[in-house]
Amino acid sequence: MKYKKLGQTYVLRVDPGEDIVQSILKLADKEDIQVAEVTGIGAVSDVTIGVFDPLEKVYHSTELSDVFEITSLIGNLTRQGRQPYLHVHVNIASFDGKTYGGHLNKATVSATAEIIVRTFEGEIGRQFDNEIGLNLFKF
């Protein structure tokens, strides 16, 4: 991963073989990012996405091994305690136009990924909510 800071925004290039999620978390840790908006595009393979079941309070994961184009990647970066917490959703398309989407757990870059991390002043944390079963914003 390579990146450049422009004002309060980081522009990342994630290279082949690197994981998008881990690259963003590494940037957040290195640059001490507290809160940010995350968007991106790119080409990936070996993707794991999840969908949250509010009745069972668990994520159901799907692993996909093919070549995909990211048609949308959007989410946020906050902190849970001292650790960066990334919450990103993705939509990906295969060669035949079939799409998949959900919470992004893992995506290995196959060609390149271009990620924008726009930071904000202040802090937003995360706290687990037993009733919902998720780590929610803590203001």
Helices and strands as residue ranges (DSSP letters): E 2-6, E 9-14, H 20-31, E 36-53, E 58-64, E 68-80, E 83-93, E 99-119, E 125-129, E 134-138
